[in-house]
Structures are given as C-alpha cells and as structure tokens.
C-alpha cells in the first residue's frame, strides 16, 4: 500500500503485465475475474455468514450495484477456456457476472470452483466520496489509483495496480475471505497499447503491505466492536437499508 508522498502517484507505472501461455497457476497478486458479490465479505465480517437472496432491501445496495456504464470497462465476449482472461464487468443488479479481485495466494488454475482467498474490487455505483459510504465500507475500503479521492501529499492509504488501473472510482475491499465462487480468468487489460494476454496485478511488495493493512483494519474493527457491542448490528442495518445515511456517520 502507499500513502503520503507516494512516488507512484508522481510517476505512474504503466509497464504491461504479460501472462505466460500454458501457466498452471494464478500468482498471488494477480487480478482475476470472479463470480462474487461485494456484499459477501461485508456479511461475513458483520454477520458471520454470506448474504442470502433478497436480503438487501434498499433500492440501491452497496453489495449488488458495483458497476455502471462508466465503470470498469466495456464488456467483452465470454472466454470459457480454463486459464484464459476475462474483461467482463459486473453489471448493475446482476451478481452472475464476474468482478475484479486480487488473489491473496498462489492458486491452481482449475475448471472447478476454487476455495481461494481474495479481496474484491467494487465501484459502488460510482460513489467516490469516502464519507458517503456506509461505515463498514469507510473502514475497510482502500481507493485504487487514479481514484478521484486520492489527494497528493496526504497520508491516506491507497493502492496501485501494475499497470495502473484505468478508472478513477474503484475501491479495494481490504476484507480478505475464502471464496468458492468460480474464477473466470485473469482480468484483461484492453487499453489500445496492450497485446493479447496482458492483464494487471499487484507487485509482491504491495501484496506484503496489503496483507498488513488488511490485518490492521480487521484488528481495529474488532476493537471498535468490543467497545461498542451494537456496532456490528447497526452497521449491518445501515448497509442493508439506506446507503445514503452513511454520509451522516463518522468513523473513529
């Protein structure tokens, strides 16, 4: 992770990340497409179980609306061969389309659903203001460069992919969890200069830092929950019912 006076913000890294044909493993740090809801880790952290169908009652929910027309990228055609890449975004209200995630561990490429530890990406319908997110997301979300909320010279944690992410409204949910959802392949970098097989990843040093940030955020959240026994319940209700109330809540 990166913070104050980040050299990457001053000199962005657009070095292509080419993948090896015939690879047998996804590497820790690879950004892949996964069939998973953004709400899954939130429910696991707040309620110790994943969400069930229909449980999110708001017209706009932070868990299912994570993509809009100006989101990740235009949808590409499906790629079904094992180990190949996928560029399809997460469609509005459609949890059956893959979203980006970062793999926390090296993982065997397989045609079966994998029990793989991931952190998810999300856009939350283009909401870029940290203060407008529900409290639990304020605590766990990290902006991904070139996110519009990243202010040069300030000390906020933020993330850099290699090459840099294309859009300015993406968040990384620093809530690693084991997902059994299917991985569709590596996320395709479709910018004009790219060649077939180009993808994105987090560098090894960034993965080490991410693991520490995730652990620190988890411990801080657990401490807050010990101090306030009703925090989990309130946070879950806020997440479910009315995302707009988040702007009135402060984070310790």
Buried (B, 14 or more C-beta within 10 A) or exposed (E): BBEEEBEBBEEBEEEBBEBEEEEEBBBBBBBBBBBBBBBBBBBBBBBEEBBEEEBBEBEBBBBBBBBBEEBBBEBEEEBEEEBBBBBBBBBBEEBEBBBBBBBBBEBEBBEEEBEBBBBBBBBBBBBBEBEBBBBBBBBBBBBBBBBEBBEEEEEBBBBBBBBBBBBBBBBBBBBBBEBEBBBBBBBBBBEEEBEEBBBBBBBEEBBBBBBEBBEEBBEEBEEBBEEEEEBBEBBBBBBBBBBEEBEEBEEE
